Amino acid sequence: MLTSSIILLIATIIFLLLSLYLEWFKPTVTFFICILVFIIGGVLSPAEALTGFANEQLAVIVILLIISDIFKRSSVVNVIFNALFGNSKRVGPFSLGMMSVVASFSAFFNNTPLVAMMMPYTNSWAKKNKVAPSKLLIPLSYAAILGGCVTLVGTSTNLIVNGLAIDAGFESLSIFDFTLVGLPMLFIGIIYLSVFGSRLLPETKSSDELIDSEVREYFVEAHVNADSALIDKSVEEGGFRALEGLYLVELIRRDVSYSPVAPDFILEEEDTLIFA
């Protein structure tokens, strides 16, 4: 039987999915609206809604995020990686070493800020050694995910599950309860990515290379104002025949279009110049 609470719950879940998918609001605002609706609708009491903020596992996640951000803002990552891979020139040894280091860190730090910390150095190394970043960024992400499965604090999911287990009356998991399963997964994943990753991953150009390799074509519109020094000068005298990267393709005067524009065409007030 559908009660008012169940209808409200279903409607809120639909709103949540649509808002996240269509990006009506930021995720934090969306979840806050849902919690507010639950409180007003009597699905949750204010005490229940605030319980999550007192969750010990959530506090651990916040602390890990802060520690990761401290490392991100410092130069410790570049110092460590330069000491380990400063002389590495080949993608295979670098990828293997990078994944091993990232996985080790990921076992004790939050995954997302860790990947954010490592991406600039990995991109820089790839650009310096003329290697497609796509060959390294996927292994970087996967190594962080696999490393996070090794310990309790390696990923937010493990901490949340531990919190739910405690709330259900079970004993708290220890930090290395996941190691027996997570460590073999980590070794197998790193070996697989080292052996097959370079062959399977695409050789996608970086955004900088794509911008350099693709010519961007667009139009620019300019108007000759009443006080312009270009009035009564020809197109050539105005310097419009030798512009770098721009070409005068059309001139509009009193709704009349002139194209192509001759070099000796005299400019007048309120002329509109169209460049490509």
DAFENSUL-V724319 format. One record per residue. N is the residue number from 1. RES is the residue in one small letter. PHI is phi as a letter, one per 40 degrees, with the letter a starting at -180 (999 if undefined). Layout:
# DAFENSUL-V724319
n res phi
N RES PHI
N RES PHI
This chain:
# DAFENSUL-V724319
n res phi
1 m 999
2 l c
3 t c
4 s c
5 s c
6 i c
7 i c
8 l c
9 l c
10 i c
11 a c
12 t c
13 i c
14 i c
15 f c
16 l c
17 l c
18 l c
19 s c
20 l c
21 y c
22 l c
23 e f
24 w c
25 f b
26 k c
27 p d
28 t c
29 v c
30 t c
31 f c
32 f c
33 i c
34 c c
35 i c
36 l c
37 v c
38 f c
39 i c
40 i c
41 g c
42 g g
43 v c
44 l b
45 s c
46 p d
47 a c
48 e c
49 a c
50 l c
51 t d
52 g d
53 f c
54 a c
55 n c
56 e c
57 q c
58 l c
59 a c
60 v c
61 i c
62 v c
63 i c
64 l c
65 l c
66 i c
67 i c
68 s c
69 d c
70 i c
71 f c
72 k c
73 r c
74 s c
75 s c
76 v c
77 v c
78 n c
79 v c
80 i c
81 f c
82 n c
83 a c
84 l c
85 f b
86 g d
87 n c
88 s c
89 k b
90 r b
91 v c
92 g c
93 p c
94 f c
95 s c
96 l c
97 g c
98 m c
99 m c
100 s c
101 v c
102 v c
103 a c
104 s c
105 f c
106 s c
107 a c
108 f b
109 f b
110 n c
111 n c
112 t c
113 p c
114 l c
115 v c
116 a c
117 m c
118 m c
119 m d
120 p d
121 y c
122 t c
123 n c
124 s c
125 w c
126 a c
127 k c
128 k c
129 n b
130 k f
131 v b
132 a c
133 p d
134 s c
135 k c
136 l b
137 l c
138 i c
139 p d
140 l c
141 s c
142 y c
143 a c
144 a c
145 i c
146 l c
147 g c
148 g c
149 c c
150 v c
151 t b
152 l c
153 v c
154 g c
155 t a
156 s c
157 t d
158 n c
159 l c
160 i c
161 v c
162 n c
163 g c
164 l c
165 a c
166 i c
167 d c
168 a c
169 g g
170 f c
171 e c
172 s c
173 l c
174 s c
175 i c
176 f b
177 d c
178 f c
179 t c
180 l d
181 v c
182 g c
183 l c
184 p d
185 m c
186 l c
187 f c
188 i c
189 g c
190 i c
191 i c
192 y c
193 l c
194 s c
195 v c
196 f b
197 g d
198 s c
199 r c
200 l c
201 l c
202 p c
203 e c
204 t c
205 k c
206 s c
207 s c
208 d c
209 e c
210 l c
211 i c
212 d c
213 s c
214 e b
215 v c
216 r c
217 e b
218 y a
219 f b
220 v b
221 e b
222 a b
223 h b
224 v c
225 n c
226 a c
227 d c
228 s c
229 a c
230 l c
231 i c
232 d g
233 k b
234 s c
235 v d
236 e c
237 e c
238 g c
239 g g
240 f c
241 r c
242 a b
243 l c
244 e c
245 g g
246 l b
247 y b
248 l c
249 v b
250 e a
251 l b
252 i b
253 r b
254 r f
255 d g
256 v b
257 s c
258 y b
259 s a
260 p c
261 v c
262 a c
263 p c
264 d c
265 f c
266 i c
267 l c
268 e b
269 e c
270 e g
271 d c
272 t b
273 l b
274 i b
275 f b
276 a b
